[in-house]
Amino acid sequence: MFSLNNKISIRQMQALLVLDIFGAGIVMLPRKAAKYAGQDAWLAIAAATAAAVLSVYLMTSAGRLYPRDSFVNLVSGLLSKPVGKFVGVLLSAKLLFNCAIELRLFGEILRQTMLPATPFAVVCAAMIAISAYAASKGYETRARIAQILFPLIFVPFTFLFVLGLFDVDLSNLLPVFATKPDKLLTGAIHAGTAFSGLELIMIAAPFAVRPYAVRRGMIQAVVFIGIFMIFITSVTIAKFGPGEVTRQLWPILDMMDLIDLPGAFIERQEALIMSFWIISNFAIVNSGLFFSSVLLKDVTGKGSHSLYILMCMPVVFAGSCFMLDVDQADHIIELVFYTLGIGFMIILPAVLLAAAALRKAGDARGKS
Amino acid sequence: MPNASLDENIKLFEDMFIDCGDFVSRKFPVGVNKDIWMYVAYIDMLVNRDTLENQVINQLMVFSWQTPPKPEILNDDPLTALIDSGVTTADISKVYDLQAAADAILSGDTILMADRSASILVVSTKGWPSRGISPTENEVVVQGSKDAFSESFRMNTMLIRRRIKDTKLKCKQLVVGERSKSSAALMYLEDLVRPEVLNEALRRIENIDIDGILDIGYIEQLTEDDWKSPFPMAQITERPDKASASILEGRIVVVTDNSPFVMIIPATLNTFFQSSEDYYQGWQIMSFIRLLRFAAGIMAVALPGLYIAVAVYHPSMIPLLLLFKMAGARQAVPFPAIFEILLMDLAFELLREAGIRLPRPVGNAIGVVGGLIIGQSAVEAGLVSPFVLIIVALTAIAGFAIPHIKLVSGFRLTKYIILLFSSVMGLLGFWIGSLLVLIHLVSLKSYGFPYLFPFVSGDVNGYSDMKDTLFRAPLFNMKKRPIFARPNHSERIHTNRPDASVKE
């Protein structure tokens, strides 16, 4: 029934993935997409979504080779043990780095909008502590938290943007298909950074109750988040116009602040927006801490994941304390995405599939 | 095993009851020739004297000898012969050691010993005075039955049995408490209850090793899943209809001696927002009320913290006109907002405690004095602002709107966590406090069921349990039993809604 076996349903996995992706990348997405694709930003995001679906297909195909094996065991089995351990540590480092950058950006936004006098270290320590507490409770508990938080973020967020639809200039989205393919492609590549975190699928897949249903479930989740991104980006561009959006640091936040809530029961919406931000940041940091600890536990083969969470906490804290402005942080995020991100999302699964084909290895059903 | 000598048995038996003033016994001769001696013992006021005297003693001493048993049977086993010819009550049993006999009379039964007999007869004569069936006091409803459980164990099981006339309704009895030897019973429908839940409940109750069980609260605390949590892991109710409805859902009701409350297991957060009345009235109004209750739950735990976060850290969120009024009202208050909230909230907690302990008419007066006079005086004296008074009052009223008092107790404690974080970090603190509570809630389980089911893991039962959460679906639409029932017996309504339109 509900045994404590650290197994979760596909529905829960979907909620977790969507929350893991829904981070800083989203609020900057319209700027990045519009910078290269102009009013056709939505096409660039659609192309990025298609690429993300392809990546999910590759990752889940690799995962199906040995569906019950952990990520480290899967890589170790196909590419040798040292490689498996190295890849595990590298991915763990990448996840911790993502956490630190997300926290840095979160702290910056918080300082600019809500808590100008509160030291960054306090904000950061509080977020890391609460995220670590959630991560220490295990995957089942994290999945249940995601199921509660998912509607808490997406229902009001969607409601706000639907309200925003009443005050937009749709001509800002015209003409359609006017952007050159190379610009569109560049826009798609930049928009793709919003899908950073997709590689978590490979670590999460063995936790699924029905591992063979992971592919379908994850593709659905990616398509959902893609459609959501297209919707909010289009509304933002329709409101401000592509030119204005490229000059904004956080176009989504600016858009949300301009939307009139019916009844005017809230004077300024910044604090409300920050509520979404706090929750999404919590989701990302606790996910990073959890999966890093799981990877490190698999690499060493010793101890409980809670121990590794404790070890990861100061690393994330120290990483987030590096003084970076938003542009620098964004630049580093892109750099990591184009190297490690694409490496884990596309190249590694492709290598694993090739290795399996050469060795004729893998679960019979998985291969079929 | 007692000796065959009656006198020796009597001596050993009465030694156990030295200095027990309520112990009553008599040795009396029976038979045509008055040559067989018997011994009767019971505890005063625990037995029904009418039953004892008319159906046991009178029969043995007088009527059984109008048709005496055959001498050879009488000589072989006098006690059996006497039972057959002299005891006219059906509820009898035999025990073979004196300790069991002592336990029996302490439970309100009467024992009979006879010459040359190795067994002791236990006659069920329980009949102590009780206050009978009283109306509900804590879970009052507008529509629905008015009877409540009482301190009588058997009366409580009867109140459930009267509502579910099914042989599959089982009443598994246990004795709990080394010294109190309290009767406890697990009542459930054997074809609906999940065996793993039943076994686990039995295991936990059987493992209780304590000197006395004086209320169902003992069993609740000694069997709960997480003793550190302020949230209740089992439902406690005084309403037989609620208990019966739970049994029909595949859950287990635990009844115990001397408690006018019964315990329902397993329980989820959602079940604490349900009231028996929800199903007696139309789904529209009850859905509205259910929604209101959930909103009240959120208010009870989060409102003071949210007020502090917004009023102190993010006043720009508040509409300008309201902000001016709030600032004006706070102008004369010398304390920080957190202190104001704590002052009024603790004053309210004091009033609540005083109101419960005092006799009802005085308790009402305390409510008036506390709520109106002290509140108004505190505002006029500039100790608190009227907005704080409104926030504290709203939080308290929200707590009263939740049907289960134990859940409110959990909220009462956790609201201070959110309040504390909010007072330190504003809205960020509010969310950190709220997430802390949420993480705790999602990690809880009651007999294996996630505490936040069906808001989490609802897909396990095809989301059908969602029909009885924030909204209550029409009864005919709630075809499946909740997750608590065995999956192969999940259907509870077999017919569709009858068509109201009559074709001519």
Interface residues (C-beta under 8 A of the other chain):
Chain A: M1 F2 S3 S9 R11 Q12 L110 M114 L115 T118 V122 V123 A126 M127 I130 Y133 A134 K137 T141 A143 R144 I145 Q147 I148 A264 F265 I266 E267 R268 Q269 E270 A271 L272 M274 S275 I278 I279 F282
Chain B: R194 E196 V310 Y313 H314 S316 M317 I318 P319 L320 L323 M425 G426 L427 L428 G429 W431 I432 L435 L436 L438 I439 V442 S443 K445 G448 F449 P450 L452 F453 F455 V456 S457 D459 V460
